[in-house]
Amino acid sequence: SMDAAYISLPELVSCFVAEADGEIVGFQGLMRSFDPDDPLPDGWATIGTFARVGATRGGIGAALFEKTRGAAREAGISVIDATIRADNTGGLAFYARQGFVDYGRLVGVPLKTGAPVDRIRKRFDLR
């Protein structure tokens, strides 16, 4: 569930939603590393952004990121990681527009279907 995966985590730094006309159209979560197979350095957190189909490009993600940046600073986070599927051109472009820069690549990470897809690692430095 979204709650188990993004909201009720002890590693959660922040979680913000965007509403339009009483409906949630976007969501952004920031959490400290908790994946033993992919640990992040101390002071880093990882971000996830989701927008309803058709609700992208309205400035929602940028508004959410403004809030997330503030929460990250308050929590003492120095670097935000965004690890994005290489085939997610919209997500890659969004994070680039926010000022994230590439710092690595995970090659051939299997999807639930087993199909391998690279993931691009981007970072945003807060200090």
Buried (B, 14 or more C-beta within 10 A) or exposed (E): EEEEEBEEBEEBBBBBBBEEEEEEBBBBBBBBBEEEEBEBEEEBBBBBBBBBEEBBEBEBBEBBBEBBBEBBEEBEBBBBBBBBBBEBEEBBEBBBEBEBEEEEEBEEBEEEEEEEBEBBBBBBEEE
